[in-house]
Amino acid sequence: MKGEKMENNELLYLSEEDTIRAGLLDIRFCVDNAEEVFRTVTRGEYLMGGPSENEHGIRICFPKEKRFPGMPVAAPGYSFMAMPAYVGGPFGAVGEKWYGASLQNLKKNLPRAYHMVMLNDLETGRPLALLTAPLLSAARSGAAPGVAMRYLCHDGCKKAALVGAGLMNRFVILALFSECPGIESVQVYDIDGEKCKAYCREMSEFTGREVSAAGSMEEALRDADIVHTGQSNSFVLKKAWLKEGAVLLISSDVEIEQDILCDAQLVFDHKAAHDIWIQNDPQMGLPTFDALRLMEAGAIPADRVCDLGDVIEGRRLPEGVGHRIFYWMGMPVSDIALAAALYQNALDKKIGTKLRLWDKPLWK
Ligand SMILES: NC(=O)c1ccc[n+]([C@@H]2O[C@H](COP(=O)([O-])OP(=O)(O)OC[C@H]3O[C@@H](n4cnc5c(N)ncnc54)[C@H](O)[C@@H]3O)[C@@H](O)[C@H]2O)c1
């Protein structure tokens, strides 16, 4: 019989190297997977957390003041988050991504976030697989803007700008070269100039294409037909910096000037999730909140707004003549769908390490 057979008391552990061997660096595979996720979500064949069935996850945020000795306090980017999801459609998978993150890690030369994904059997709840997932998480994060490139960017796009020379933008650049074959130049801006140069060197070598470091945000964005934001600290995105008609792919915390927003065509990853977010956690200050408030005030008409799933399903494109903006804030369904596909590949190719839950449960 082809493929790995798992016993009832076993789960498959996939290290980062295992996930790579199972196909994680195959960007077309990741973008196709992300496209199916958007399709599945727009058809309503999913569940995410909480009573709204649309929550991003549950966060532990430490307070500004210590409440007892030994308690950590709030710090930039310091959080712990559980992100459960069921994704139906072609996936039929359930699981959870769990991570701890801190921006301080970057100073210690550590990853910003440590993600793990657990997949469970839909019928019994039995754990099927545990995956090391910082790279998986970056891949699903970079693949979604790749779907937006597939559906929202036109063939004439020749220049791209990436903000942030981090992990997510490694997959975004792979998606860019894969989805937009007409791209001739990529400018990258990062506040850390040395990191930016190292990223450009590495990604030029990896892709065999030229990737250049820009000296300023303005320089990177000036002539870009496509802009992707994937930086960790917020900035104000100015209309004066942008080429007319540039497509803006917003995956990180950015304050977009109101002039841009009021004319724009807005494509959400899944607007229902942002409606819940602004209600439950307005302090979070996501980049979508300004747009949602302008919509509520009537400054952005409803026909300028849709979900990417609507575009994929051929139902509609947003009206309007300004910049096309895609908002991508991440969804747990994406982690589970990509993990499920990698798990299947790992079984087929006999990749990974079997772990035993027990030889025999002591008490049931
Ligand atoms: N939408 C999603 O699904 C999703 C998923 C993961 C991360 N994110 C967001 O994207 C950000 C980047 O994620 P990552 O894993 O690539 O992080 P990373 O730490 O690997 O990279 C972030 C980079 O941004 C640079 N940077 C910070 N502020 C900047 C600024 N104002 N201008 C230019 N460069 C700046 C940093 O120097 C760093 O190199 C995260 O902080 C998070 O906010 C979004």
The ligand as an SDF file (V2000), in Angstrom:
LIG
                    3D

 44 48  0  0  0  0  0  0  0  0999 V2000
   -1.5680   39.3210    7.3980 N   0  0  0  0  0  0  0  0  0  0  0  0
   -1.0160   38.2530    7.8930 C   0  0  0  0  0  0  0  0  0  0  0  0
   -1.4750   37.1290    7.7380 O   0  0  0  0  0  0  0  0  0  0  0  0
    0.2380   38.4010    8.6770 C   0  0  0  0  0  0  0  0  0  0  0  0
    0.9490   37.2620    9.0490 C   0  0  0  0  0  0  0  0  0  0  0  0
    2.1490   37.4220    9.7200 C   0  0  0  0  0  0  0  0  0  0  0  0
    2.5860   38.6840   10.0500 C   0  0  0  0  0  0  0  0  0  0  0  0
    1.8430   39.7630    9.7030 N   0  0  0  0  0  0  0  0  0  0  0  0
    2.3080   41.1370    9.9760 C   0  0  0  0  0  0  0  0  0  0  0  0
    3.4300   41.3690    9.1670 O   0  0  0  0  0  0  0  0  0  0  0  0
    4.5170   41.8210    9.9410 C   0  0  0  0  0  0  0  0  0  0  0  0
    5.7810   41.2260    9.3910 C   0  0  0  0  0  0  0  0  0  0  0  0
    5.7820   39.8140    9.6180 O   0  0  0  0  0  0  0  0  0  0  0  0
    7.1320   39.0040    9.4400 P   0  0  0  0  0  0  0  0  0  0  0  0
    6.8850   37.6650   10.0140 O   0  0  0  0  0  0  0  0  0  0  0  0
    7.6200   39.1360    8.0590 O   0  0  0  0  0  0  0  0  0  0  0  0
    8.0560   39.8230   10.4410 O   0  0  0  0  0  0  0  0  0  0  0  0
    9.6470   39.9910   10.4640 P   0  0  0  0  0  0  0  0  0  0  0  0
    9.9920   40.4140   11.8280 O   0  0  0  0  0  0  0  0  0  0  0  0
   10.3050   38.7920    9.8830 O   0  0  0  0  0  0  0  0  0  0  0  0
    9.9270   41.2130    9.4700 O   0  0  0  0  0  0  0  0  0  0  0  0
    9.4720   42.5010    9.7030 C   0  0  0  0  0  0  0  0  0  0  0  0
   10.4530   43.4740    9.0640 C   0  0  0  0  0  0  0  0  0  0  0  0
    9.8420   44.7720    9.0430 O   0  0  0  0  0  0  0  0  0  0  0  0
   10.8750   45.7350    9.2530 C   0  0  0  0  0  0  0  0  0  0  0  0
   10.2200   46.9790    9.6390 N   0  0  0  0  0  0  0  0  0  0  0  0
    9.6140   47.2640   10.8040 C   0  0  0  0  0  0  0  0  0  0  0  0
    9.0150   48.4570   10.7270 N   0  0  0  0  0  0  0  0  0  0  0  0
    9.2420   48.9440    9.4840 C   0  0  0  0  0  0  0  0  0  0  0  0
    8.8320   50.1160    8.8140 C   0  0  0  0  0  0  0  0  0  0  0  0
    8.0340   51.0150    9.3940 N   0  0  0  0  0  0  0  0  0  0  0  0
    9.2310   50.2930    7.5360 N   0  0  0  0  0  0  0  0  0  0  0  0
   10.0030   49.3570    6.9160 C   0  0  0  0  0  0  0  0  0  0  0  0
   10.4050   48.2170    7.5190 N   0  0  0  0  0  0  0  0  0  0  0  0
   10.0230   48.0120    8.7800 C   0  0  0  0  0  0  0  0  0  0  0  0
   11.7590   45.0930   10.2940 C   0  0  0  0  0  0  0  0  0  0  0  0
   13.0410   45.6920   10.3300 O   0  0  0  0  0  0  0  0  0  0  0  0
   11.7610   43.6350    9.8280 C   0  0  0  0  0  0  0  0  0  0  0  0
   12.8380   43.3840    8.9520 O   0  0  0  0  0  0  0  0  0  0  0  0
    4.1970   41.3780   11.3790 C   0  0  0  0  0  0  0  0  0  0  0  0
    4.7100   42.2580   12.3170 O   0  0  0  0  0  0  0  0  0  0  0  0
    2.7020   41.3600   11.4090 C   0  0  0  0  0  0  0  0  0  0  0  0
    2.2440   42.6470   11.7780 O   0  0  0  0  0  0  0  0  0  0  0  0
    0.7080   39.6510    9.0130 C   0  0  0  0  0  0  0  0  0  0  0  0
  1  2  1  0
  2  3  2  0
  2  4  1  0
  4  5  1  0
  4 44  2  0
  5  6  2  0
  6  7  1  0
  7  8  2  0
  8  9  1  0
  8 44  1  0
  9 10  1  0
  9 42  1  0
 10 11  1  0
 11 12  1  0
 11 40  1  0
 12 13  1  0
 13 14  1  0
 14 15  2  0
 14 16  1  0
 14 17  1  0
 17 18  1  0
 18 19  2  0
 18 20  1  0
 18 21  1  0
 21 22  1  0
 22 23  1  0
 23 24  1  0
 23 38  1  0
 24 25  1  0
 25 26  1  0
 25 36  1  0
 26 27  1  0
 26 35  1  0
 27 28  2  0
 28 29  1  0
 29 30  1  0
 29 35  2  0
 30 31  1  0
 30 32  2  0
 32 33  1  0
 33 34  2  0
 34 35  1  0
 36 37  1  0
 36 38  1  0
 38 39  1  0
 40 41  1  0
 40 42  1  0
 42 43  1  0
M  CHG  2   8   1  16  -1
M  END
$$$$
